[in-house]
Amino acid sequence: MFALLLLPACLIGQSSTPAAHKTSAPYTGDLSIFEEPGRDTRLQIDRVMKLLHIATGSVVADIGAGGGWFSVRAARKVGPAGRVYAEDINAHYIDAIRDRAEREHLTNIITVLGTEGDPKLPASSVDAVLMLKVYHEIASPTTLLSSLRSSMKAGARFGIIDRNGNGADHGLDENVVREEVEKAGFKQVGRYDFTKADGQDYFLIFQKR
């Protein structure tokens, strides 16, 4: 009962919650930057979708969809029986995705204007999620991951492709990402580095517990 008296004063009342990491400002520029020729091959996007178990009839969420580069590819993969939620917090990007889906006759893309802490997806509806170079921009990871988890079906897969960095340089340390996501109720089931030839990017796969 006297053990507390021996604790250093600096530890009394100290929280075990890690300090928030730095984040990068969300990109708001020209969407054509994401449409460079050969990106499909360099990123091996078909392999990414296979590892996330995206197939005909799947329901997929593209979080931070930007101009919809991944959304349209996922939409073609899942076919008319599937759906793709193209989510972003930028209303102009949502408009651009909606126009693109109409031009490309992809009626299975559903655009969603989310917020920093909530992607606004239906509960227990999603089979697979991808954040492609987005996680380092998330200012409220705990809140967003909780909301995202609620939208996923049991056993759904969650992929994060990003690069190592300090958070403010459009990258975030892989170990920080893993710790935050696992604390939010996911378990890691895969780790790859094939999405960039120099191996600087990481592709982490988690599953809803």
GROMACS elastic network, one bead per residue, 0.5 to 0.9 nm:
[ bonds ]
;  ai    aj funct       b0    kb
    1     4     6  0.72451   500
    1     5     6  0.87900   500
    2     5     6  0.56342   500
    2     6     6  0.75205   500
    3     6     6  0.55436   500
    3     7     6  0.72083   500
    4     7     6  0.54198   500
    4     8     6  0.88792   500
    4    12     6  0.85034   500
    5     8     6  0.82621   500
    5     9     6  0.89734   500
    6     9     6  0.87326   500
    7    10     6  0.82353   500
    7    11     6  0.67463   500
    7    12     6  0.71010   500
    8    11     6  0.56662   500
    8    12     6  0.71007   500
    9    12     6  0.55068   500
    9    13     6  0.88622   500
   10    13     6  0.80907   500
   10    14     6  0.73381   500
   11    14     6  0.51639   500
   11    15     6  0.86350   500
   12    15     6  0.89527   500
   14    17     6  0.89495   500
   15    18     6  0.80209   500
   17    20     6  0.88228   500
   18    21     6  0.85374   500
   20    23     6  0.89990   500
   20   139     6  0.85458   500
   20   140     6  0.87495   500
   21   139     6  0.84807   500
   21   166     6  0.79173   500
   21   167     6  0.65207   500
   21   168     6  0.87212   500
   21   172     6  0.87505   500
   21   176     6  0.84683   500
   22   136     6  0.82214   500
   22   137     6  0.88368   500
   22   139     6  0.79717   500
   22   166     6  0.68380   500
   22   168     6  0.54125   500
   22   169     6  0.89741   500
   22   172     6  0.85967   500
   23    26     6  0.88406   500
   23   135     6  0.87445   500
   23   136     6  0.55720   500
   23   137     6  0.51930   500
   23   138     6  0.64974   500
   23   139     6  0.60462   500
   23   166     6  0.81037   500
   23   169     6  0.79723   500
   23   170     6  0.77570   500
   23   171     6  0.84995   500
   23   172     6  0.82024   500
   24    27     6  0.85526   500
   24   136     6  0.60851   500
   24   138     6  0.78918   500
   24   139     6  0.83916   500
   24   167     6  0.59948   500
   24   169     6  0.63081   500
   24   170     6  0.56012   500
   24   171     6  0.79662   500
   25    28     6  0.87432   500
   25   136     6  0.88138   500
   25   137     6  0.59680   500
   25   138     6  0.87378   500
   25   139     6  0.89731   500
   25   168     6  0.78069   500
   25   170     6  0.83498   500
   26   134     6  0.81308   500
   26   136     6  0.88621   500
   26   137     6  0.55450   500
   26   138     6  0.82316   500
   27    30     6  0.88564   500
   27    66     6  0.85004   500
   27   137     6  0.85446   500
   28    31     6  0.82183   500
   28    66     6  0.86731   500
   28    90     6  0.77567   500
   28    93     6  0.85596   500
   29    32     6  0.88570   500
   29    33     6  0.84700   500
   30    33     6  0.63035   500
   30    34     6  0.86541   500
   31    34     6  0.59354   500
   31    35     6  0.75266   500
   31    66     6  0.69744   500
   31    67     6  0.56518   500
   31    93     6  0.82071   500
   31    96     6  0.89701   500
   32    35     6  0.51911   500
   32    36     6  0.73180   500
   32    67     6  0.80183   500
   33    36     6  0.63471   500
   34    39     6  0.81929   500
   34    66     6  0.84281   500
   34    67     6  0.76243   500
   34    69     6  0.68734   500
   35    38     6  0.86998   500
   35    39     6  0.72850   500
   35    67     6  0.87897   500
   35    69     6  0.69389   500
   36    39     6  0.59794   500
   37    40     6  0.79041   500
   37    41     6  0.89961   500
   38    41     6  0.53879   500
   38    42     6  0.62741   500
   38    43     6  0.86074   500
   39    42     6  0.50997   500
   39    43     6  0.58927   500
   39    44     6  0.80639   500
   39    45     6  0.84248   500
   40    43     6  0.54319   500
   40    44     6  0.57107   500
   40    45     6  0.55060   500
   40    46     6  0.78199   500
   41    45     6  0.70016   500
   41    46     6  0.85600   500
   42    45     6  0.80751   500
   42   194     6  0.86416   500
   42   195     6  0.66362   500
   42   196     6  0.65317   500
   42   197     6  0.74017   500
   43    46     6  0.85936   500
   43    47     6  0.86493   500
   43    48     6  0.80661   500
   43   194     6  0.74002   500
   43   196     6  0.62418   500
   43   197     6  0.86733   500
   44    47     6  0.54328   500
   44    48     6  0.63877   500
   44    49     6  0.89257   500
   44   194     6  0.76237   500
   44   195     6  0.62695   500
   44   196     6  0.88561   500
   45    49     6  0.62101   500
   45    50     6  0.85791   500
   45    70     6  0.83057   500
   45    73     6  0.84382   500
   45   195     6  0.81227   500
   46    49     6  0.51871   500
   46    50     6  0.62336   500
   46    51     6  0.87392   500
   46    73     6  0.87616   500
   46    77     6  0.89006   500
   47    50     6  0.50062   500
   47    51     6  0.62069   500
   47    52     6  0.86221   500
   48    51     6  0.52841   500
   48    52     6  0.63388   500
   48    53     6  0.87618   500
   48    54     6  0.87853   500
   48   159     6  0.84805   500
   48   195     6  0.83384   500
   48   203     6  0.85696   500
   49    52     6  0.50363   500
   49    53     6  0.62353   500
   49    54     6  0.51847   500
   49    55     6  0.78432   500
   49    74     6  0.76583   500
   49    77     6  0.84984   500
   49   128     6  0.89418   500
   50    54     6  0.57668   500
   50    55     6  0.74486   500
   51    54     6  0.75946   500
   51   157     6  0.88977   500
   51   159     6  0.89235   500
   51   190     6  0.86965   500
   51   205     6  0.82578   500
   52    55     6  0.89614   500
   52   127     6  0.87772   500
   52   128     6  0.62454   500
   52   129     6  0.79213   500
   52   130     6  0.83944   500
   52   156     6  0.85810   500
   52   157     6  0.57870   500
   52   158     6  0.71841   500
   52   159     6  0.68817   500
   52   205     6  0.74780   500
   53    58     6  0.83605   500
   53   127     6  0.82128   500
   53   128     6  0.72752   500
   53   156     6  0.88277   500
   53   157     6  0.75250   500
   54    57     6  0.83749   500
   54    58     6  0.58508   500
   54    59     6  0.80487   500
   54    60     6  0.74661   500
   54    74     6  0.77570   500
   54    77     6  0.74113   500
   54    78     6  0.69488   500
   54   127     6  0.77424   500
   54   128     6  0.66824   500
   55    58     6  0.55565   500
   55    59     6  0.89484   500
   55    74     6  0.87742   500
   55    77     6  0.61806   500
   55    78     6  0.52879   500
   55    79     6  0.84593   500
   55    82     6  0.85265   500
   56    76     6  0.88582   500
   56    77     6  0.61893   500
   56    79     6  0.57171   500
   56    80     6  0.83033   500
   56    81     6  0.69361   500
   56    82     6  0.64440   500
   57    77     6  0.85828   500
   57    78     6  0.50071   500
   57    79     6  0.63966   500
   57    80     6  0.73595   500
   57    83     6  0.73310   500
   58    77     6  0.86486   500
   58    78     6  0.54931   500
   58    79     6  0.84556   500
   58    81     6  0.77304   500
   58    83     6  0.66504   500
   58    84     6  0.82776   500
   58   126     6  0.79098   500
   58   127     6  0.61145   500
   58   128     6  0.76161   500
   59    78     6  0.75382   500
   59    81     6  0.89988   500
   59    82     6  0.54607   500
   59    84     6  0.58113   500
   59    85     6  0.77746   500
   59   125     6  0.71214   500
   59   126     6  0.50814   500
   59   127     6  0.52359   500
   59   128     6  0.66448   500
   59   129     6  0.88001   500
   60    71     6  0.85174   500
   60    74     6  0.73352   500
   60    75     6  0.83717   500
   60    78     6  0.83464   500
   60    82     6  0.80362   500
   60    83     6  0.62775   500
   60    85     6  0.61666   500
   60    86     6  0.85449   500
   60   125     6  0.89089   500
   60   126     6  0.57668   500
   60   127     6  0.59296   500
   60   129     6  0.57044   500
   60   130     6  0.79666   500
   61    65     6  0.88566   500
   61    71     6  0.81141   500
   61    83     6  0.85016   500
   61    84     6  0.56767   500
   61    86     6  0.61899   500
   61    87     6  0.71840   500
   61   121     6  0.84015   500
   61   126     6  0.67216   500
   61   127     6  0.81868   500
   61   128     6  0.63699   500
   61   130     6  0.64651   500
   61   131     6  0.87085   500
   62    65     6  0.53516   500
   62    68     6  0.81465   500
   62    70     6  0.70273   500
   62    71     6  0.60821   500
   62    74     6  0.86618   500
   62    84     6  0.71697   500
   62    85     6  0.60898   500
   62    86     6  0.50278   500
   62    87     6  0.59520   500
   62    88     6  0.84037   500
   62   128     6  0.87968   500
   62   129     6  0.60576   500
   62   130     6  0.53114   500
   62   131     6  0.64389   500
   62   132     6  0.80712   500
   63    66     6  0.86583   500
   63    85     6  0.81250   500
   63    86     6  0.66474   500
   63    87     6  0.50547   500
   63    88     6  0.63127   500
   63   119     6  0.73470   500
   63   129     6  0.71936   500
   63   130     6  0.62481   500
   63   131     6  0.52938   500
   63   132     6  0.77400   500
   63   134     6  0.76772   500
   64    68     6  0.88876   500
   64    86     6  0.77012   500
   64    87     6  0.56671   500
   64    89     6  0.71328   500
   64    90     6  0.86654   500
   64   114     6  0.89639   500
   64   119     6  0.89578   500
   64   130     6  0.88940   500
   64   131     6  0.66583   500
   64   132     6  0.75756   500
   64   133     6  0.85607   500
   64   134     6  0.61181   500
   64   135     6  0.87878   500
   65    68     6  0.51320   500
   65    69     6  0.72804   500
   65    70     6  0.71214   500
   65    71     6  0.68630   500
   65    86     6  0.56028   500
   65    87     6  0.55687   500
   65    88     6  0.55495   500
   65    93     6  0.80220   500
   65    94     6  0.83055   500
   65    97     6  0.83178   500
   65   131     6  0.80964   500
   65   132     6  0.80258   500
   65   134     6  0.87461   500
   66    69     6  0.74659   500
   66    86     6  0.85188   500
   66    87     6  0.81753   500
   66    88     6  0.64767   500
   66    89     6  0.89986   500
   66    90     6  0.79421   500
   66    93     6  0.56358   500
   66    94     6  0.76089   500
   66    96     6  0.85393   500
   66    97     6  0.77765   500
   67    70     6  0.85708   500
   67    71     6  0.85225   500
   67    93     6  0.57731   500
   67    94     6  0.76085   500
   67    95     6  0.89883   500
   67    96     6  0.61719   500
   67    97     6  0.54918   500
   67   100     6  0.82405   500
   68    72     6  0.60840   500
   68    73     6  0.86146   500
   68    86     6  0.68148   500
   68    87     6  0.89696   500
   68    93     6  0.82940   500
   68    94     6  0.85628   500
   68    96     6  0.80713   500
   68    97     6  0.54181   500
   68    98     6  0.88374   500
   68   100     6  0.78457   500
   68   101     6  0.85015   500
   69    72     6  0.59317   500
   69    73     6  0.69128   500
   69    97     6  0.88266   500
   70    73     6  0.52102   500
   70    74     6  0.60860   500
   70    75     6  0.84721   500
   70    86     6  0.88212   500
   70   130     6  0.87521   500
   70   132     6  0.82924   500
   71    74     6  0.51541   500
   71    75     6  0.59868   500
   71    76     6  0.86886   500
   71    84     6  0.64677   500
   71    85     6  0.76744   500
   71    86     6  0.60022   500
   71    97     6  0.85227   500
   71   109     6  0.72729   500
   72    76     6  0.63048   500
   72    77     6  0.86447   500
   72    84     6  0.83469   500
   72    97     6  0.89021   500
   72   100     6  0.85381   500
   72   101     6  0.72457   500
   72   104     6  0.84133   500
   72   106     6  0.74116   500
   72   109     6  0.76023   500
   73    76     6  0.52729   500
   73    77     6  0.63074   500
   73    78     6  0.88607   500
   74    78     6  0.61771   500
   74    79     6  0.84603   500
   74    83     6  0.86504   500
   74    84     6  0.68523   500
   75    78     6  0.53843   500
   75    79     6  0.60207   500
   75    80     6  0.80546   500
   75    82     6  0.74393   500
   75    83     6  0.66599   500
   75    84     6  0.58408   500
   75   106     6  0.68828   500
   75   107     6  0.86594   500
   75   108     6  0.63540   500
   75   109     6  0.64419   500
   76    79     6  0.52667   500
   76    80     6  0.82257   500
   76   106     6  0.77089   500
   76   108     6  0.88186   500
   77    82     6  0.85887   500
   78    81     6  0.68251   500
   78    83     6  0.68901   500
   78    84     6  0.81111   500
   78   108     6  0.87095   500
   79    82     6  0.55105   500
   79    83     6  0.77666   500
   79   106     6  0.88983   500
   79   108     6  0.75253   500
   80    83     6  0.74425   500
   80   106     6  0.83993   500
   80   107     6  0.76662   500
   80   108     6  0.60984   500
   81   108     6  0.80057   500
   82   108     6  0.66592   500
   83   107     6  0.86855   500
   83   109     6  0.59974   500
   83   110     6  0.72304   500
   84   108     6  0.62165   500
   84   110     6  0.60395   500
   84   111     6  0.82951   500
   84   126     6  0.89782   500
   85   108     6  0.85817   500
   85   109     6  0.60263   500
   85   111     6  0.58040   500
   85   112     6  0.65799   500
   85   121     6  0.77761   500
   85   126     6  0.88201   500
   86    94     6  0.78094   500
   86    97     6  0.76380   500
   86   109     6  0.66561   500
   86   110     6  0.59998   500
   86   112     6  0.59700   500
   86   113     6  0.85542   500
   87    90     6  0.89628   500
   87    94     6  0.73905   500
   87   110     6  0.83907   500
   87   111     6  0.59443   500
   87   113     6  0.58550   500
   87   114     6  0.62030   500
   87   119     6  0.65447   500
   87   120     6  0.82645   500
   87   121     6  0.85422   500
   88    91     6  0.74000   500
   88    93     6  0.70387   500
   88    94     6  0.64520   500
   88   111     6  0.82137   500
   88   112     6  0.66432   500
   88   113     6  0.54841   500
   88   114     6  0.56820   500
   88   115     6  0.77905   500
   88   119     6  0.76028   500
   89    93     6  0.81629   500
   89    94     6  0.80354   500
   89   112     6  0.84298   500
   89   113     6  0.54894   500
   89   115     6  0.53426   500
   89   116     6  0.67910   500
   89   119     6  0.81398   500
   90    93     6  0.53697   500
   90    94     6  0.64736   500
   90    95     6  0.89315   500
   90   113     6  0.71258   500
   90   114     6  0.82236   500
   90   115     6  0.88453   500
   91    94     6  0.50182   500
   91    95     6  0.63440   500
   91    96     6  0.87027   500
   91   113     6  0.64299   500
   91   114     6  0.89957   500
   92    95     6  0.51215   500
   92    96     6  0.62908   500
   92    97     6  0.87862   500
   93    97     6  0.61920   500
   93    98     6  0.85522   500
   94    97     6  0.51604   500
   94    98     6  0.61823   500
   94    99     6  0.86558   500
   94   111     6  0.62054   500
   94   112     6  0.70864   500
   94   113     6  0.66113   500
   95    98     6  0.50964   500
   95    99     6  0.62220   500
   95   100     6  0.85783   500
   95   111     6  0.83207   500
   96    99     6  0.51686   500
   96   100     6  0.61114   500
   96   101     6  0.86302   500
   97   101     6  0.60355   500
   97   102     6  0.85207   500
   97   109     6  0.87081   500
   97   111     6  0.71379   500
   98   101     6  0.52324   500
   98   102     6  0.63164   500
   98   103     6  0.87441   500
   98   109     6  0.80023   500
   98   110     6  0.79607   500
   98   111     6  0.64604   500
   99   102     6  0.51605   500
   99   103     6  0.62263   500
   99   104     6  0.86707   500
  100   103     6  0.50427   500
  100   104     6  0.60889   500
  100   105     6  0.83436   500
  100   106     6  0.84241   500
  101   104     6  0.51661   500
  101   105     6  0.58278   500
  101   107     6  0.67898   500
  101   108     6  0.84857   500
  101   109     6  0.66166   500
  101   110     6  0.89334   500
  102   106     6  0.62846   500
  102   107     6  0.71440   500
  103   106     6  0.78895   500
  104   107     6  0.87464   500
  105   108     6  0.88675   500
  106   109     6  0.61082   500
  107   110     6  0.78552   500
  112   119     6  0.75385   500
  112   120     6  0.69748   500
  112   121     6  0.76273   500
  113   119     6  0.73932   500
  113   120     6  0.73872   500
  114   117     6  0.80226   500
  114   118     6  0.59085   500
  114   120     6  0.53697   500
  114   121     6  0.83232   500
  115   118     6  0.51073   500
  115   119     6  0.59880   500
  115   120     6  0.75561   500
  115   144     6  0.87329   500
  116   119     6  0.75189   500
  116   138     6  0.68487   500
  116   139     6  0.69257   500
  116   140     6  0.65980   500
  116   141     6  0.86617   500
  116   143     6  0.86011   500
  116   144     6  0.69878   500
  117   138     6  0.82482   500
  117   139     6  0.80563   500
  117   140     6  0.57369   500
  117   141     6  0.72664   500
  117   142     6  0.81228   500
  117   143     6  0.51942   500
  117   145     6  0.80228   500
  117   146     6  0.87696   500
  117   147     6  0.74513   500
  118   121     6  0.80778   500
  118   143     6  0.71412   500
  118   144     6  0.51658   500
  118   145     6  0.82638   500
  118   146     6  0.84596   500
  118   147     6  0.56229   500
  118   148     6  0.71942   500
  119   144     6  0.71346   500
  119   147     6  0.70759   500
  119   148     6  0.67165   500
  119   151     6  0.89556   500
  120   123     6  0.89998   500
  120   147     6  0.78504   500
  120   148     6  0.83572   500
  120   151     6  0.84658   500
  121   124     6  0.88154   500
  121   125     6  0.78203   500
  121   126     6  0.84171   500
  121   147     6  0.82850   500
  121   148     6  0.75515   500
  121   150     6  0.86545   500
  121   151     6  0.57978   500
  121   152     6  0.89263   500
  122   125     6  0.58029   500
  122   126     6  0.80991   500
  122   150     6  0.83619   500
  122   151     6  0.56032   500
  122   152     6  0.86283   500
  123   126     6  0.81076   500
  123   147     6  0.88619   500
  123   148     6  0.88172   500
  123   149     6  0.87660   500
  123   150     6  0.56086   500
  123   152     6  0.68530   500
  123   153     6  0.82094   500
  124   127     6  0.87054   500
  124   149     6  0.83401   500
  124   150     6  0.61053   500
  124   154     6  0.76985   500
  125   150     6  0.88076   500
  125   151     6  0.56628   500
  125   152     6  0.56585   500
  125   153     6  0.58290   500
  126   129     6  0.73285   500
  126   151     6  0.61018   500
  126   153     6  0.56398   500
  126   156     6  0.69677   500
  126   157     6  0.89385   500
  127   152     6  0.63055   500
  127   153     6  0.59438   500
  127   154     6  0.83415   500
  127   155     6  0.78839   500
  127   157     6  0.65372   500
  127   158     6  0.86744   500
  128   152     6  0.75789   500
  128   153     6  0.86628   500
  128   156     6  0.55196   500
  128   158     6  0.57672   500
  128   159     6  0.78283   500
  129   148     6  0.88357   500
  129   152     6  0.83079   500
  129   156     6  0.79779   500
  129   157     6  0.63330   500
  129   159     6  0.60216   500
  129   160     6  0.84603   500
  130   157     6  0.86052   500
  130   158     6  0.59602   500
  130   160     6  0.59297   500
  130   161     6  0.77961   500
  131   134     6  0.54929   500
  131   135     6  0.64683   500
  131   158     6  0.80701   500
  131   159     6  0.62655   500
  131   161     6  0.62921   500
  131   162     6  0.82556   500
  132   135     6  0.76832   500
  132   159     6  0.81312   500
  132   160     6  0.61559   500
  132   162     6  0.66508   500
  133   136     6  0.72096   500
  133   137     6  0.84302   500
  133   160     6  0.75634   500
  133   161     6  0.56302   500
  133   163     6  0.75580   500
  133   170     6  0.80348   500
  133   171     6  0.79128   500
  134   137     6  0.55604   500
  134   138     6  0.71080   500
  134   160     6  0.80964   500
  134   161     6  0.79241   500
  134   162     6  0.71862   500
  134   170     6  0.85818   500
  134   171     6  0.88738   500
  135   138     6  0.54366   500
  135   139     6  0.89408   500
  135   141     6  0.82366   500
  135   160     6  0.71993   500
  135   161     6  0.81239   500
  135   162     6  0.70499   500
  135   171     6  0.81695   500
  135   172     6  0.77867   500
  135   177     6  0.80096   500
  136   139     6  0.81665   500
  136   162     6  0.75861   500
  136   163     6  0.86922   500
  136   165     6  0.85865   500
  136   166     6  0.87255   500
  136   167     6  0.54658   500
  136   168     6  0.76193   500
  136   169     6  0.84576   500
  136   170     6  0.60215   500
  136   171     6  0.54659   500
  136   172     6  0.54855   500
  136   177     6  0.87585   500
  137   167     6  0.76632   500
  137   168     6  0.83378   500
  137   170     6  0.73809   500
  137   171     6  0.85338   500
  138   141     6  0.57689   500
  138   144     6  0.80974   500
  139   144     6  0.89643   500
  140   143     6  0.56240   500
  140   144     6  0.61454   500
  140   145     6  0.85245   500
  141   144     6  0.51132   500
  141   145     6  0.57718   500
  141   146     6  0.83462   500
  141   180     6  0.74227   500
  141   181     6  0.83065   500
  141   184     6  0.89997   500
  142   145     6  0.53531   500
  142   146     6  0.62148   500
  142   147     6  0.87641   500
  142   180     6  0.72316   500
  142   181     6  0.81782   500
  142   183     6  0.85251   500
  142   184     6  0.66971   500
  143   146     6  0.52700   500
  143   147     6  0.63768   500
  143   148     6  0.86446   500
  143   184     6  0.89578   500
  144   147     6  0.51543   500
  144   148     6  0.60084   500
  144   149     6  0.85030   500
  145   149     6  0.59373   500
  145   150     6  0.85730   500
  145   180     6  0.86510   500
  145   181     6  0.70643   500
  145   184     6  0.61880   500
  145   185     6  0.86318   500
  146   149     6  0.51915   500
  146   150     6  0.64368   500
  146   151     6  0.89795   500
  146   184     6  0.61968   500
  146   185     6  0.80549   500
  147   150     6  0.52445   500
  147   151     6  0.66651   500
  148   151     6  0.52287   500
  148   152     6  0.66657   500
  149   152     6  0.52906   500
  149   153     6  0.82733   500
  149   184     6  0.79354   500
  149   185     6  0.76031   500
  149   186     6  0.81932   500
  149   208     6  0.68350   500
  150   153     6  0.79719   500
  152   155     6  0.80904   500
  152   156     6  0.59209   500
  152   157     6  0.83170   500
  152   158     6  0.89470   500
  152   208     6  0.73856   500
  153   156     6  0.53286   500
  153   157     6  0.89105   500
  153   208     6  0.77748   500
  154   207     6  0.84383   500
  154   208     6  0.61727   500
  154   209     6  0.72256   500
  155   207     6  0.57418   500
  155   208     6  0.52677   500
  155   209     6  0.67685   500
  156   206     6  0.84608   500
  156   207     6  0.56965   500
  156   208     6  0.57627   500
  156   209     6  0.88675   500
  157   189     6  0.88682   500
  157   205     6  0.67238   500
  157   206     6  0.57342   500
  157   208     6  0.67190   500
  158   186     6  0.86811   500
  158   204     6  0.81796   500
  158   205     6  0.56108   500
  158   207     6  0.59972   500
  158   208     6  0.77442   500
  159   203     6  0.68152   500
  159   204     6  0.56535   500
  159   206     6  0.63268   500
  159   207     6  0.87859   500
  160   177     6  0.88494   500
  160   202     6  0.78597   500
  160   203     6  0.56082   500
  160   204     6  0.52333   500
  160   205     6  0.65337   500
  160   206     6  0.83811   500
  161   195     6  0.78182   500
  161   201     6  0.68908   500
  161   202     6  0.56822   500
  161   204     6  0.65426   500
  161   205     6  0.89076   500
  162   170     6  0.85589   500
  162   171     6  0.63361   500
  162   172     6  0.72887   500
  162   174     6  0.81894   500
  162   200     6  0.87837   500
  162   201     6  0.55022   500
  162   202     6  0.56627   500
  162   203     6  0.67673   500
  162   204     6  0.86536   500
  163   170     6  0.77321   500
  163   172     6  0.62247   500
  163   173     6  0.73895   500
  163   174     6  0.75540   500
  163   200     6  0.60179   500
  163   202     6  0.59044   500
  163   203     6  0.87305   500
  164   167     6  0.84414   500
  164   170     6  0.86010   500
  164   171     6  0.50515   500
  164   174     6  0.59890   500
  164   200     6  0.69306   500
  164   201     6  0.67585   500
  164   202     6  0.77004   500
  165   168     6  0.75608   500
  165   169     6  0.61185   500
  165   170     6  0.68580   500
  165   173     6  0.52704   500
  165   174     6  0.83694   500
  166   169     6  0.61430   500
  166   170     6  0.79648   500
  166   171     6  0.62242   500
  166   172     6  0.51307   500
  166   173     6  0.62984   500
  167   170     6  0.61411   500
  167   171     6  0.52790   500
  167   173     6  0.74537   500
  168   171     6  0.70234   500
  168   172     6  0.79187   500
  169   172     6  0.78948   500
  171   174     6  0.89729   500
  172   175     6  0.85780   500
  172   176     6  0.72237   500
  172   177     6  0.71544   500
  173   176     6  0.53967   500
  173   177     6  0.65812   500
  173   178     6  0.88764   500
  174   177     6  0.51804   500
  174   178     6  0.62327   500
  174   179     6  0.86963   500
  174   202     6  0.73503   500
  174   204     6  0.85418   500
  175   178     6  0.50583   500
  175   179     6  0.61240   500
  175   180     6  0.86457   500
  176   179     6  0.52107   500
  176   180     6  0.62507   500
  176   181     6  0.86304   500
  177   180     6  0.53282   500
  177   181     6  0.61309   500
  177   182     6  0.85127   500
  178   181     6  0.53227   500
  178   182     6  0.60177   500
  178   183     6  0.84865   500
  178   187     6  0.88644   500
  178   188     6  0.75945   500
  178   204     6  0.80883   500
  178   206     6  0.88955   500
  179   182     6  0.53597   500
  179   183     6  0.61475   500
  179   184     6  0.87165   500
  180   183     6  0.52435   500
  180   184     6  0.64021   500
  181   184     6  0.51078   500
  181   185     6  0.69811   500
  181   186     6  0.60436   500
  181   187     6  0.78566   500
  181   188     6  0.85676   500
  181   206     6  0.80107   500
  182   185     6  0.54913   500
  182   187     6  0.55078   500
  182   188     6  0.72127   500
  182   206     6  0.81485   500
  183   186     6  0.70643   500
  183   187     6  0.88180   500
  185   207     6  0.87317   500
  185   208     6  0.64701   500
  185   209     6  0.58357   500
  186   206     6  0.59325   500
  186   207     6  0.54024   500
  186   209     6  0.51866   500
  187   205     6  0.85076   500
  187   206     6  0.52888   500
  187   207     6  0.54001   500
  187   208     6  0.66385   500
  187   209     6  0.63419   500
  188   191     6  0.79353   500
  188   204     6  0.72825   500
  188   205     6  0.58432   500
  188   207     6  0.63834   500
  189   204     6  0.79807   500
  189   205     6  0.56508   500
  189   206     6  0.53793   500
  189   207     6  0.66082   500
  190   203     6  0.80686   500
  190   204     6  0.58464   500
  190   206     6  0.69242   500
  191   202     6  0.71431   500
  191   203     6  0.56943   500
  191   205     6  0.62175   500
  192   195     6  0.77858   500
  192   201     6  0.86949   500
  192   202     6  0.59416   500
  192   204     6  0.65181   500
  192   205     6  0.85444   500
  193   196     6  0.67750   500
  193   197     6  0.82368   500
  193   198     6  0.86783   500
  193   199     6  0.53193   500
  193   200     6  0.73050   500
  193   201     6  0.59140   500
  193   203     6  0.58903   500
  193   204     6  0.87348   500
  194   197     6  0.64645   500
  194   198     6  0.85472   500
  194   199     6  0.65477   500
  194   201     6  0.78738   500
  194   202     6  0.77652   500
  194   203     6  0.78277   500
  195   198     6  0.89389   500
  195   199     6  0.75353   500
  195   200     6  0.88246   500
  195   201     6  0.65006   500
  195   202     6  0.72077   500
  195   203     6  0.70737   500
  196   199     6  0.54987   500
  196   200     6  0.66449   500
  196   201     6  0.58585   500
  196   202     6  0.82862   500
  197   200     6  0.78778   500
  197   201     6  0.86592   500
  198   201     6  0.78657   500
  199   202     6  0.73702   500
